[in-house]
Amino acid sequence: MPKTKKNGTRFVTLSNGYHIWTQTTGSGDIQLLTLHGGPGGTNEVFENFGEKLAQYGVSVSRYDQLGSWFSDQPDFTDPENRKKFLNIDYYLDEVEEVRQQLGLDNFFLLGQSWGGVLAIEYALKYGQHLRGLILSSMIDNLDEYIDNINAIRESMFSAEEVAFMQQCEAEHNFSDPHYVELVAQLGENYLHHASDPQPKHLISTMATPVYNYFQGDNEFVMVGALKDWDRRGDLKNITVPTYLTFGGHETMPLTAARRMASELPNSRLHITPNAGHGQMLDNPDDYFANLGAFLTDVTNGNPL
């Protein structure tokens, strides 16, 4: 019978028969599970978390959600697959099944962007398993996000350029070269505020069917199934220690972040300076120092 190290890379088989890529790095008594963004992104934004959090004694587990690059990819042209898998409830229960397969309990859960949606839902449904919750660049609803994105666009571009973008969107002409250029400018300023820090591939690794279904055609056009998600009013039911971390120059509204900090019973808010939506890439020194401090404080019973 083959034996593998407790830490390392392995596939877990879900009850639905699909296989999920996972990797655990680092060692220590603090267990951290990370949930990537997208929807349809990959785990790669967390590649160095084990190394960066080693001094705090953290074991970091990460995985690609169903449909994402390293895990199995159902045929989403099949309407039955879309109905069964392309919904928050499926991805929420997938988190719980992966947790069980990895043997995690009394653990910290970190959700980045879309992963933060899942992390909030997990804390509300499966909170008994959590030691703490980390919401990285995610608020508790999409209405405020959409308003903020539109305000950002209007502040960056002329009225003529905004009208041009809106016309392209109304016509679903998302491949227009000038439109693509303007979307790229928004991304370079607010998704990744540092100079080109994101991981690179020779081909796209985005699970486009998943992303298009939930989000839309790009980060600045929220027309997918996720647009009506709203957990405002439910945060009071999350009682585990919660860390809210946002970039100082990002797509999520900081006014909403501050409101959330006031509503969560046991929380800490941190704004990462000189960082966009991808804080851990834009300003890793600040991001990991403050995340490590939160994990340590909660583990040691220090007040937030």
Backbone torsions as a table, in degrees:
resi	resn	phi	psi	omega
1	MET	NA	126.4	-177.2
2	PRO	-67.7	145.1	177.7
3	LYS	-120.9	139.5	178.5
4	THR	-124.9	157.2	176.5
5	LYS	-64.4	151.5	176.4
6	LYS	-59.6	-43.2	176.0
7	ASN	-95.1	148.5	179.5
8	GLY	139.0	-163.5	-176.5
9	THR	-105.1	131.5	175.3
10	ARG	-157.3	157.5	173.1
11	PHE	-94.0	139.2	170.4
12	VAL	-110.2	145.0	180.0
13	THR	-100.7	121.5	179.9
14	LEU	-78.0	165.9	179.3
15	SER	-63.9	-21.1	178.0
16	ASN	-83.8	-0.9	177.2
17	GLY	94.4	-12.9	178.9
18	TYR	-79.0	158.4	-176.2
19	HIS	-111.1	136.2	-177.2
20	ILE	-117.4	126.7	176.8
21	TRP	-74.8	130.3	177.8
22	THR	-134.4	156.5	172.2
23	GLN	-149.1	135.5	175.6
24	THR	-117.7	128.4	178.7
25	THR	-130.8	161.8	-179.3
26	GLY	80.2	173.2	179.9
27	SER	-150.2	155.9	-179.7
28	GLY	143.3	175.2	-176.1
29	ASP	-81.8	-17.2	179.2
30	ILE	-85.9	121.2	179.9
31	GLN	-103.8	128.0	-179.2
32	LEU	-127.0	127.0	174.0
33	LEU	-112.0	132.2	-176.4
34	THR	-112.1	145.8	179.9
35	LEU	-122.3	120.1	-174.5
36	HIS	-77.7	167.0	-178.7
37	GLY	-89.8	-161.4	-177.6
38	GLY	135.9	-103.5	-8.7
39	PRO	-58.6	147.9	-179.8
40	GLY	97.5	7.5	175.7
41	GLY	-77.1	-160.5	179.8
42	THR	-133.2	171.2	-179.6
43	ASN	-73.3	-7.4	-165.2
44	GLU	-64.5	-21.2	177.4
45	VAL	-65.2	-16.7	-179.3
46	PHE	-102.5	11.1	-173.9
47	GLU	-55.2	-37.6	-175.0
48	ASN	-101.0	11.5	-177.4
49	PHE	-63.9	-39.5	178.8
50	GLY	-60.2	-43.1	179.1
51	GLU	-68.7	-47.0	-175.8
52	LYS	-68.0	-27.9	-177.8
53	LEU	-102.5	8.3	-176.9
54	ALA	-58.9	-40.2	-176.9
55	GLN	-65.2	-16.2	-179.8
56	TYR	-98.4	0.3	178.9
57	GLY	72.0	49.3	-175.3
58	VAL	-114.1	130.6	170.6
59	SER	-97.3	120.2	-172.4
60	VAL	-109.7	123.8	174.9
61	SER	-111.9	138.0	179.4
62	ARG	-139.8	158.0	179.9
63	TYR	-156.3	161.0	172.2
64	ASP	-94.9	127.9	179.5
65	GLN	-67.8	159.4	-179.8
66	LEU	-54.3	131.6	-177.9
67	GLY	96.3	-18.7	-179.2
68	SER	-85.0	170.3	-159.3
69	TRP	-53.9	-49.3	-172.7
70	PHE	-89.3	-11.4	179.4
71	SER	-101.5	174.2	178.6
72	ASP	-60.7	148.8	-176.6
73	GLN	-125.7	99.2	177.6
74	PRO	-59.9	159.4	175.2
75	ASP	-78.9	100.4	-176.2
76	PHE	-83.3	3.3	168.2
77	THR	-77.9	-15.0	177.0
78	ASP	-79.4	117.7	-177.0
79	PRO	-60.4	-29.8	177.9
80	GLU	-66.6	-39.3	176.9
81	ASN	-66.4	-40.9	178.3
82	ARG	-61.1	-44.0	-178.9
83	LYS	-65.6	-39.8	-175.0
84	LYS	-76.4	-38.9	-169.3
85	PHE	-108.9	-28.5	-174.1
86	LEU	-88.3	70.4	176.0
87	ASN	-157.7	156.2	-176.5
88	ILE	-61.8	-39.7	-177.3
89	ASP	-58.5	-40.9	178.6
90	TYR	-61.9	-51.7	-175.6
91	TYR	-66.6	-30.1	175.2
92	LEU	-64.5	-50.2	-179.3
93	ASP	-68.6	-24.3	174.0
94	GLU	-64.7	-40.7	176.1
95	VAL	-55.8	-46.5	-178.3
96	GLU	-64.5	-39.2	-180.0
97	GLU	-69.5	-39.5	176.3
98	VAL	-63.4	-42.2	176.7
99	ARG	-54.6	-47.2	-179.7
100	GLN	-63.0	-44.3	-178.2
101	GLN	-63.6	-32.8	-180.0
102	LEU	-87.6	-5.1	177.3
103	GLY	71.4	34.8	-179.3
104	LEU	-95.1	139.7	171.7
105	ASP	-157.5	155.2	-174.0
106	ASN	51.2	50.8	-171.6
107	PHE	-116.8	166.4	174.3
108	PHE	-95.6	139.5	178.7
109	LEU	-118.5	125.0	179.0
110	LEU	-115.8	123.6	176.4
111	GLY	-115.9	126.0	177.9
112	GLN	-102.3	121.7	177.1
113	SER	57.0	-120.1	176.7
114	TRP	-52.2	-36.1	175.9
115	GLY	-60.4	-28.0	176.4
116	GLY	-68.5	-32.7	173.2
117	VAL	-58.5	-49.1	-179.3
118	LEU	-64.9	-37.0	-179.5
119	ALA	-65.4	-41.3	176.5
120	ILE	-62.7	-46.6	179.6
121	GLU	-62.6	-38.6	179.8
122	TYR	-64.6	-43.5	-179.5
123	ALA	-62.3	-33.0	-179.8
124	LEU	-76.8	-31.4	-176.5
125	LYS	-99.5	-37.3	-173.6
126	TYR	-123.2	28.0	-172.9
127	GLY	-59.1	-19.6	-178.8
128	GLN	-64.7	-17.7	-179.6
129	HIS	-90.5	-7.9	-171.3
130	LEU	-92.8	140.9	167.6
131	ARG	-92.1	-31.5	179.3
132	GLY	-169.7	164.3	-175.5
133	LEU	-127.3	136.1	175.7
134	ILE	-123.6	120.9	176.0
135	LEU	-107.3	110.0	-176.1
136	SER	-104.6	106.4	179.1
137	SER	58.5	50.2	173.7
138	MET	-148.8	131.0	175.9
139	ILE	-99.3	-174.3	-171.1
140	ASP	-98.4	11.8	177.2
141	ASN	-162.0	166.0	-179.8
142	LEU	-102.3	-17.1	179.7
143	ASP	-59.6	-47.7	-178.2
144	GLU	-68.0	-32.7	176.2
145	TYR	-63.6	-47.5	-179.1
146	ILE	-61.3	-43.8	177.6
147	ASP	-59.8	-41.9	-177.5
148	ASN	-68.3	-41.3	178.6
149	ILE	-60.6	-42.8	179.2
150	ASN	-65.8	-38.2	177.9
151	ALA	-65.6	-39.7	177.3
152	ILE	-60.7	-46.6	-178.7
153	ARG	-60.9	-43.9	-178.9
154	GLU	-66.9	-28.7	179.7
155	SER	-78.8	-27.4	-176.8
156	MET	-86.7	-35.3	-169.9
157	PHE	-117.1	162.4	176.9
158	SER	-71.8	164.4	178.4
159	ALA	-60.1	-35.0	-179.8
160	GLU	-67.7	-40.7	179.4
161	GLU	-67.8	-40.2	177.6
162	VAL	-62.8	-43.9	178.7
163	ALA	-62.1	-40.0	177.6
164	PHE	-61.2	-45.1	179.5
165	MET	-62.9	-42.8	-179.7
166	GLN	-64.0	-36.9	177.4
167	GLN	-65.4	-43.7	177.3
168	CYS	-59.1	-40.6	-178.5
169	GLU	-68.6	-40.6	178.6
170	ALA	-64.0	-32.8	-179.6
171	GLU	-92.9	1.3	-176.7
172	HIS	55.9	34.9	180.0
173	ASN	-95.9	61.2	-172.9
174	PHE	-76.3	-9.5	-179.4
175	SER	-95.0	-0.2	177.8
176	ASP	-55.9	129.6	-174.5
177	PRO	-56.9	-42.2	-179.2
178	HIS	-69.3	-38.6	176.4
179	TYR	-60.6	-46.8	179.2
180	VAL	-58.9	-39.4	179.6
181	GLU	-64.1	-42.8	-180.0
182	LEU	-67.3	-40.8	176.8
183	VAL	-61.6	-40.1	179.1
184	ALA	-63.0	-39.3	177.9
185	GLN	-62.7	-42.3	176.7
186	LEU	-60.6	-45.3	-179.3
187	GLY	-63.1	-41.7	-178.3
188	GLU	-67.3	-23.3	-179.6
189	ASN	-93.8	-33.8	-171.0
190	TYR	-120.2	-24.6	175.2
191	LEU	-81.5	-49.9	176.6
192	HIS	-129.2	105.6	-173.2
193	HIS	-80.2	-23.6	176.5
194	ALA	-80.8	173.8	-176.3
195	SER	-79.8	102.8	171.8
196	ASP	48.2	56.3	-176.2
197	PRO	-90.2	-9.6	-170.3
198	GLN	-73.1	153.0	177.3
199	PRO	-59.2	148.3	-177.4
200	LYS	-120.5	145.8	174.9
201	HIS	-133.3	162.0	177.4
202	LEU	-77.9	-21.2	174.9
203	ILE	-132.6	165.0	179.7
204	SER	-73.1	133.9	177.0
205	THR	-106.5	6.2	179.1
206	MET	-70.7	134.6	174.3
207	ALA	-79.6	82.9	-171.8
208	THR	-56.7	-42.4	178.9
209	PRO	-59.5	-38.0	178.9
210	VAL	-68.3	-46.8	-178.9
211	TYR	-61.6	-48.3	-178.2
212	ASN	-62.3	-37.8	-177.4
213	TYR	-67.2	-45.9	-175.5
214	PHE	-84.3	-41.1	-171.4
215	GLN	-100.6	-59.4	-172.6
216	GLY	138.9	-145.4	-176.0
217	ASP	-95.0	-19.9	174.0
218	ASN	-160.8	175.3	-174.7
219	GLU	-63.2	-19.6	-172.1
220	PHE	-104.5	6.6	175.9
221	VAL	-128.9	95.3	-176.1
222	MET	-94.0	90.4	-177.7
223	VAL	-124.8	2.4	-176.4
224	GLY	-83.2	-172.2	-174.5
225	ALA	-64.4	-19.0	-176.5
226	LEU	-81.9	-11.5	-168.9
227	LYS	-61.6	-25.8	-177.7
228	ASP	-96.3	5.2	-180.0
229	TRP	-65.4	131.5	-175.5
230	ASP	-155.2	116.8	177.9
231	ARG	-116.0	18.4	174.7
232	ARG	-59.9	135.8	-178.2
233	GLY	95.2	-15.1	-178.9
234	ASP	-100.3	-9.9	-175.6
235	LEU	-62.1	-28.5	-179.8
236	LYS	-61.5	-17.7	179.9
237	ASN	-87.2	-3.5	176.0
238	ILE	-96.7	107.3	-172.9
239	THR	-104.8	-10.0	179.0
240	VAL	-71.5	154.0	176.6
241	PRO	-54.9	130.4	-174.0
242	THR	-127.7	132.0	179.0
243	TYR	-110.8	123.0	178.3
244	LEU	-106.7	119.6	179.8
245	THR	-129.1	128.9	-175.6
246	PHE	-135.8	149.6	172.8
247	GLY	-74.3	146.9	-179.4
248	GLY	-71.8	-11.6	-176.5
249	HIS	-141.4	66.7	-172.2
250	GLU	-131.8	-175.7	-173.8
251	THR	-79.5	-25.3	-178.6
252	MET	-83.1	138.0	-177.8
253	PRO	-72.3	126.8	-179.4
254	LEU	-71.7	-21.9	175.0
255	THR	-63.1	-40.0	177.7
256	ALA	-68.0	-37.5	178.3
257	ALA	-61.2	-42.9	-179.5
258	ARG	-68.6	-37.3	175.8
259	ARG	-61.6	-45.0	179.6
260	MET	-59.5	-41.0	-179.9
261	ALA	-62.0	-33.5	179.4
262	SER	-76.9	-23.6	-176.9
263	GLU	-91.8	-30.1	179.8
264	LEU	-72.2	131.4	-174.9
265	PRO	-63.0	-28.2	-171.3
266	ASN	-144.8	81.8	-170.2
267	SER	-139.3	163.6	174.3
268	ARG	-136.7	134.9	178.6
269	LEU	-112.0	134.6	174.9
270	HIS	-132.9	135.8	175.1
271	ILE	-107.0	117.2	-179.5
272	THR	-80.0	117.1	-177.7
273	PRO	-70.6	155.2	176.3
274	ASN	53.4	42.4	-177.1
275	ALA	-142.8	146.9	173.7
276	GLY	-100.7	-148.8	-177.3
277	HIS	-63.8	-31.9	177.1
278	GLY	-93.3	67.1	-172.7
279	GLN	-56.7	-42.4	-175.2
280	MET	-66.7	-18.7	176.2
281	LEU	-93.9	-35.8	-175.8
282	ASP	-75.8	-41.8	-176.5
283	ASN	-142.1	69.2	-173.5
284	PRO	-63.1	-35.1	-177.9
285	ASP	-59.8	-48.6	-180.0
286	ASP	-69.0	-42.9	-176.5
287	TYR	-59.5	-50.9	-174.4
288	PHE	-75.3	-32.3	177.4
289	ALA	-62.7	-42.9	-178.1
290	ASN	-77.6	-34.9	174.2
291	LEU	-64.7	-44.4	178.3
292	GLY	-60.7	-38.8	178.9
293	ALA	-64.0	-41.2	178.2
294	PHE	-62.9	-48.7	-179.3
295	LEU	-59.2	-41.3	-179.5
296	THR	-68.5	-45.4	-178.6
297	ASP	-61.3	-44.9	179.7
298	VAL	-64.4	-44.1	-178.6
299	THR	-61.8	-36.8	-178.1
300	ASN	-88.2	-0.3	178.6
301	GLY	77.3	19.8	179.0
302	ASN	-76.5	146.6	179.7
303	PRO	-69.6	148.0	175.9
304	LEU	-80.5	NA	NA
